[in-house]
Amino acid sequence: MFYLLWALLNLTLLIYFIAICFKATKLLRANSGWFVSIIFVFGFLSSTNFSNNESNNPSSNLNKFKTSDYILADSLNQDGKTSFLEIKLEDNFISEYNLNIIYSKNKQSINVPLNAYSDATGFMIGTNWKPFRTIVKPTSNNNKFEYTVEGIVQWRLIGPLIYRQLKTYNGFVFIKNEQD
């Protein structure tokens, strides 16, 4: 519920800010003319940057999720068949944090994780999920993986960072038996 309130607060402040900008432009146009108000609008829009520097950096790994690769493709079974699992880590009414695992069987017919990443979906105004560690390990049970996902939820108020919240998710996921 707090996520919803935070998103509504951000949305309300953004709408209020836009209304103030329209009023300021209208006053400037009335006092100084169209030319000055147009220069103000273009100057204001060019100086306002709603995206953070990390999202413009291509090395930020798509700025929503971090991918972890686990094994080499040559150690896999020759059929090359891969499967996909999606685990819901958290559901907070307006958004979800997920763990996605791609796995296959190795040459000994043991299920092994190939790739894993965490992402966030839903209404994400005011928060940003930044996973920094995703670990998926096979267990002694061939139909079960153990996972750990660590990341930070960045709480922003219209743009500036207000708070960083560390989140850790641990658990097990069972693989459904596939009938060939």
N, C-alpha and C positions, 0 to 999 in steps of 0.2 A: 504494500500500500504506500510505503514511503517513496518508492520509485515513481508511482503515479503522481503523488503530490509534488515531487521534485520536478517532474516533467511539466506539470501544469504551471508551476511557478516560473520555470524557464520560458515557457510559451507565453505566459501573461506578460512577463517583463520584456520579451522581444517585441510583442505587439505594441506595448506601451512605448518602447523606444522608437519604433517606426512611426508611431503617431506624433511623438515629439519632433522627430526629424521633419515630418511633413509641415508641422506648424512653424518650425524654424525657417524652412525654405519659403513658406508663404510670407512670413514677416520680412525676410530678407528681400524677396521679390518686390513687396510693397514699398520698402524703404530705399532699395538700391537698384531695382530694375531686373529684367529678365537675364541679362548677360551675367551679372554678378551671381544670381541664384543658380544658373546653369554651371558656372565655374565652381560654386560651392558644392553642388550635388556631385559633379565628377570628381572633385578633390576629396570629398568625403568618402565616396564609394571606393576610390583607389586606395585610400589609407586604411579602410576597414577591411580586415582580413579575418573572416570567420573560421577559416581552417587553421589548424596548428601546423607548426613547422614539420613535425614528424610525418604527417600524412602526405606532405609534398616530397618526402624523401623516399625514393624507390626502395631503399634498403630496409624500410620499416616493415617489409613483408606483408604487403596489402593492408596494413594498418588495422585490420580487424582480427587476424588470427596468425598464429605462429605454427608452422608445419615442422614436424619431427619425422625424419626418415630413420628406419631401424635396421633393415637388412639389405643385402645386395640381391639383385634380381636373378643372378646366376645360381643362387642356392635354392631356388623355388622348384616346385614340381613342373614338369614339362608342359602340362596343359595350360598354364598361365592364367587360370581362372582366379579372379579376386572377388572378394565380398566386402560389403560395407555395413558398418554398424553406426547408429547414431544414439548417443546417450544424452538424456536431458539432465544436466548438472543442477540447474536451478530454474525455477519458473516463478517469476515475481509479478504475476498478473498482467504486466504490459510487455514484458520481454523474457527471453530465455537465453541461458548460457548452455551451450552444447559441446559435447566431445564427439568427434567423428573419427572412426577408425577404419582403415582399409587393411584387410588381412588376406592371407592365402595359406596354402599348405606347402610345407617344404618337401624335400625329397623323401623324408621319413613319414610323410602324411601327418605332420604335426602342424596345428594352426599357429601361425606366427604373424605378428603385426608388421605391416609394411610401412604404413604412414599413419600419422594421427595429427589432428589439429583441433583447436577449440575456436568457436565463434559465438557471436551474439546475434540474435534476431529479434525483431519486434520494434516497438516504439522506443527509440534510444535518445530522446532529447534530454540533455543534461548529464548523461552518463556515457562512459566509453570503456569497454572491456579490452584490456591489454594483457593477454596471456604471455607468460615468459618461460614456462616450463610445462611440457606435456610428456609424460612417461607412460608407456603401455608395455606391460611385460606378460609373457605367457606364464601360466601356473602349472602345477603338476597335473591338474585336470585339463585335458586337451580342449575342452569346450568352455574354458573360462580364462579371461584376461584380468589382470590387476591394473588399475590406472591411478595416476596422480596428475592433477592439473593445478598449476599455480598461476595466479595472475593478479592484476590490479584493476579495480574499478575506479576510474577517474570521475569524480563528481565536479561538474563545471556549472557555473552560474552565468549564462549567456556567452560564455567563452573562457573567461579566466578559471584556472584550476583552483578549486576550493579545498578539496580533500582527496587523498588517495587511500583506498581501502584494499588491504591484502585479502585475497580469497584463496583457499586451498580446498580442493575436492579430491577425496580418496574413495575408492570402492572397487567392486568387481562387476564385470559384465559377462553374461553367459551368451555363448554363441549358439544360435539355433541350428539343429541338425538339418542338413540339406539332403534331400533325396535326389540322387542322380538318376 
